[in-house]
């Protein structure tokens, strides 16, 4: 029997963005195949009727649904889609213990469980379901599209490949057997230290205070997660971060291995100035290389945009919502 954990959900509007009165909002829950109950915000166009196209949204990695995934979901609902912004397993208002852990398998399953939930709603056309992932969840979304044949359209916004960055470091600067061995040895030692201490050590969220010599991409994150622009008390990145061992299994489990077998439509969007842009460019190249299904794949680079500009638009409204509306309208028809 499938049972749900009892979750305590905040009913007050506690988002980092204003409520759109053209959209109805409610809290819902659903269960993944590991028995973890996920918490989500459901956004439905006001006065909607009949069955709608639907989009499940999550990310960034270490964020919560009250931040940019909810912003994306609400905006797409205002444009006619039923949308679901959810907290991944072990984070935010979702269930699962131990807290602040991540897994390529579990987190891909979170997206698939969201598709399950949407598919069974009477106000959703189960043949018209898409997903949208932001930052680390952009890579998860592509992995989900490679696994879940029900997904008709996938957008990956300012994406990270979390397996690549954990295995190779930023810009592949630690891509060697020696560097990976050192990381794995440190994580194995941390496992025992945590068990001896009886608790899991947090790795720390975005650095605060910001060092004067902080790299550009660290400043970019700080400007979002540590300021009123995007701070949220449940966000890992805004506060204590993931457990030190939280992402251990990402090191040897590449998530984009079969991306060139994705038959459904995929749109990858990245900012020109984003430190992470190489993830998106390479993911697109790998997805279309030798693929029989390249015609419905697209890479869109936003001129002048940084990584977090695609979280909330930054100061230039950088999120291409018109493009997203056209993309999903085309491929969820």
C-alpha positions, 0 to 999 in steps of 0.5 A, a space after each residue: 500500500 502506498 502511504 504518505 508521510 504527514 507533512 506540515 505545510 506553510 499555508 501563508 504566501 511566503 515566496 520571494 516573488 509577488 502573488 499573481 491574482 490571475 492564478 489560483 494557488 494551492 498546496 499539494 503532496 504526492 509520493 515518489 517510488 521510495 515512499 517519500 512524500 513531496 510538497 508542492 505548490 500547484 498553480 492553475 490559471 484562474 477560471 480554467 476549464 477542461 484539461 490543460 497542458 501541465 509542467 512540473 518545475 524544480 530547482 535550483 540545486 539547494 533552493 526551494 519552491 518558494 524561490 525561482 521554481 515557483 516564480 517560473 511555475 506561476 508565470 507559466 500558469 498565467 500563460 495558460 498551463 497548469 504547473 507544479 513547483 515542488 521541493 525535492 526529497 530531503 529538502 524544503 517542506 518535502 519529506 525524507 530523512 536524513 535531511 539535506 541529502 541528494 541522489 541522481 536516482 532519487 532526484 530523477 525519481 522526484 521529477 518522474 513522481 511529479 509526472 505521475 501526479 500530474 498524469 492522474 489529475 482530471 484537469 490535466 491531459 496526460 499526453 501533454 506534460 512537460 518539465 522544467 529544471 533550473 540550475 542543477 535541476 536542469 541536468 536532472 530534467 534532461 536525465 528525466 527526459 531520457 528515462 520518462 517517455 511520458 515527458 513531451 517537452 523539457 526546458 533546462 534553464 541555466 543548467 548544471 551537470 551535477 555529476 560532472 561538477 562533483 567528479 571534475 570540479 568547476 571548469 573540469 579543473 579537477 578531472 583526474 583519477 588522483 583528484 577524484 580519489 582524494 575527494 572520495 577518501 575525504 567523503 568516506 572519512 566524513 561518513 565515519 566522523 558523522 556517525 561518531 558524532 551522531 549527526 551529519 555535518 553541513 557543508 555550508 551554503 553560499 559564503 557569508 560574509 562575502 570575501 573581497 576576493 570572491 570570484 564573479 560566480 560566487 558574487 552572483 550567487 551571493 546577490 541572489 541567495 543572501 539578499 532580499 532578492 532571493 533569500 528564503 529561510 528553508 533554502 539550503 543555499 541561503 543557509 547551512 547548505 547540503 550535508 558534506 556527504 550529501 552529493 557523494 554518489 554524484 561522483 561516479 554516476 553521469 546523468 547525461 549518458 543517454 541524452 542523445 536518445 531523447 526523442 521528445 523536445 528539449 530547450 536548453 537556455 543559458 546566460 552568455 556570461 554565466 560561469 555555468 554556460 559550458 554545461 549547457 553548451 556541452 549538454 546540447 552538443 552531446 544531445 544532438 551528436 549522432 542523434 536521430 532526434 536532433 530536430 526538436 532540440 535547441 540551445 538558446 544563449 541569452 546575451 549579457 545574462 549571468 547564471 542567476 539572471 535566469 533565476 528571477 530575471 535579474 535587472 534585465 528581465 532575462 528569463 525568456 518567458 515568451 520563448 518558453 510559452 511558445 516552446 511548450 505550446 508547440 510541443 504540448 499541443 
